[in-house]
Amino acid sequence: MVRLLLEAGARPDTAGPDGQTPLAVAAQYGLVEITRLLIGAKADVDKPGTRFETPLVKAIRARQYGVAEMLVQAGADPLAGDATGQTAEDVARTVDDPRFLALLALE
């Protein structure tokens, strides 16, 4: 469905009524293929969703390593802050998974 919508001209950064972007939702739920499609369609990898969390922050908070890795490879900014000022680096330090620290080169 996402592929069809993008092919029909849907803009990948359009937020829903709740402020969520498609990439933020895909990141939070670990939807790897949808993340790949949205990045390929030039979605802004740093555009925040709800609570001003970037897709990378959402992916790390939800422990979605595969998506977080794709976002970093696509140029996501680990220093972009959310509504509370927490960055992806800050969230990675609180998640009990050393892969995220290594991904952001914090180890």
Secondary structure, DSSP 8 states (H G I E B T S, - for coil): -HHHHHHTT--TT---TTS--HHHHHHHHT-HHHHHHHHHTT--TT---GGG--HHHHHHHTT-HHHHHHHHHTT--TT-B-TTS-BHHHHHHHSS-HHHHHHTT--
